[in-house]
Amino acid sequence: MNSILSKKLSLAYTIIIVLFAITITIGITSFIDKQEKTEIVNNVSSCSYTTTRLSGYSFVKPLMFVDNECEGDNLASTKQEVNEIIQNYKSLQGVISASVYIRDYNEGTWTSINDEEQYEPGSLFKVPILIAYLKMEELNPGTLEKELFFDRPFAMDKNVAFKSKSIQIGQKYKVHELLNYMITYSDNNATALLNNNLKPEVLTKLFNDLGLKIPDINAKHYYFSAKQYSLFIRALYNASYITIEHSEYAAELLSTCEFKDGLLSGLPKGTKIAHKFGESGTPQEMQLHESGIVYLKNKPYLITVMTKGKDNKTLSKLIGEISAKVYNNLASQE
């Protein structure tokens, strides 16, 4: 009897030891697998991020931007196809150069083409003026209701190909009305009148906060790359520089821009876009640019295209073709 009991206990101990060994083995294997998987994930996420924060406050540092230093894989094919379009225009249609910046807001990814090239922004500079005035309204409520008198036309040394409505001599306009003329119709007289009443320290702080070279508003020449200029549009979309209400106001105003020969020409009818165009350069080397937010149904994105060439019609056609390619590619990823 004791012998049989001893054998049963021995067998039980053996089974327990075997099960314990199996459990330990499975645990070690699982741990090793997890470690290997963790290492793989870490290798994939090797790209670092940079953050931009506002300074000048005692207790807070508001967040402006978070940027992945690597370009997005989901935009790689779009970059290649857009670059092919640009090369074709350079080879066959007299385009001198073109730069593009794209940011997919849903994925938080971006890509750029020819980012080292610098351009004169022309009327694109009206967006930072708009932001500066909305910041002035925050600092001094009532600024937008202030009336300014337009007593004489301003001397312009610009060749403007795309003309629209303008303010009239002898009339008073509230600041918010002038902002509408400046953005919707790209009116240079409204812009000049606003410039004369702009607090330069507000514009200076805007550029400084965005990490951009501070411009001389009266200078004949100043430059941006497509990626640098996109910071203004990003600040509006993120509502990270002026209040949410004023950012919404600015974006809605940009959605009324009458220019239809660039980005808008490459989008399906009815597509919502908040955008601004600018033209500059000389008769020998014209420049045409456009930047905006395209509200693709489930995939809003920012696109900035800056171009140089001999013919504005060709440049606007190039911008439209790039716009169509980017829209179709991102729409297919929804």
VENZINOR-V580593 format. One record per helix or strand of 2 or more residues. SS is the DSSP state (hx for helix, st for strand). FROM is the first residue (numbers start at 0). TO is the last residue. Records with the same first field share a line. If there is no record, write none. Layout:
SS = FROM-TO / FROM-TO
This chain:
hx = 1-43 / 72-91 / 121-138 / 142-144 / 174-183 / 187-195 / 199-208 / 225-237 / 243-253 / 262-265 / 311-330
st = 48-52 / 62-67 / 96-103 / 108-112 / 146-149 / 170-173 / 272-280 / 285-293 / 300-308
